[in-house]
Amino acid sequence: MEPYRYLEQVSREFDRIRTRQQAETVLDELEFLYDALDPEFQDLCTDLIERLTRRLRELA
């Protein structure tokens, strides 16, 4: 998986994440990628993690 392309993909397709399982899977992948990212991309990753965390609360 190419981390920067994956961030773009998640950003584009965020609204398609509709189940807890989907959100948890993507969240796990983003948390794994975070440390591998250049600092300039960590803000985007952090934003996506926060959005997914909110989505998980909504799906509870």
C-alpha positions in Angstrom: 0.0 0.0 0.0 1.4 3.4 -1.0 0.6 5.7 2.0 0.1 8.9 0.2 -2.2 7.4 -2.4 -4.1 5.7 0.4 -4.7 9.0 2.1 -6.0 10.5 -1.1 -8.3 7.5 -1.6 -9.7 7.7 2.0 -10.3 11.4 1.5 -12.2 10.9 -1.7 -14.3 8.0 -0.6 -14.9 9.0 3.0 -18.6 9.4 2.6 -18.8 5.7 1.5 -17.7 4.5 4.9 -21.1 3.6 6.4 -20.5 0.7 8.8 -18.5 0.3 12.0 -16.5 -2.4 10.5 -15.5 -0.3 7.5 -14.6 2.7 9.8 -12.6 0.5 12.2 -10.6 -1.1 9.3 -9.7 2.3 7.8 -8.9 3.7 11.2 -6.6 0.9 12.0 -4.8 1.3 8.7 -4.5 5.1 9.1 -3.1 4.7 12.6 -0.5 2.2 11.3 0.5 4.5 8.5 0.8 7.7 10.6 4.3 7.0 11.8 5.5 6.1 8.3 4.3 9.4 6.9 6.4 12.5 6.3 5.4 15.2 8.8 3.7 17.3 6.0 1.2 14.5 5.5 0.6 13.7 9.2 -1.9 16.6 9.5 -4.1 15.1 6.8 -3.9 11.7 8.5 -4.8 13.2 11.8 -7.8 14.9 10.3 -9.0 11.7 8.8 -8.5 9.8 12.1 -10.5 12.5 13.9 -13.3 12.3 11.3 -13.4 8.5 11.5 -13.5 8.6 15.2 -16.6 10.9 15.0 -18.1 8.6 12.4 -17.6 5.6 14.8 -19.5 7.5 17.5 -22.3 8.3 15.1 -22.5 4.6 14.1 -22.7 3.4 17.7 
